[in-house]
Amino acid sequence: MKETQTEKVTYYLYINGKSDNKTIANDLGIISHNVRRITGQETLKGNYERVSRSVYVLSESKLKEYQELYKKVG
């Protein structure tokens, strides 16, 4: 199954911590408009938190979810 752009951005934030949209777009090869849309929508859903203008980090609940998932896998 192919990983979605949202999944890629979420995993990127899990690995790298807080990042800005431009860095995420460049590192993942996703156009910046899509990254802005993803971060905006996921912030509204409560999955990301906005640290400052165009800088995002995973929310505490999503971070714990990823930590549990990788604890089980690893």
Buried (B, 14 or more C-beta within 10 A) or exposed (E): EEEEBBEBBBBBBBEEEBBBBEBBBEEBEBEEEBBBBBBBEBBEEEBBBEEEEBBBBBBEEBBEBBEEEEEEEE
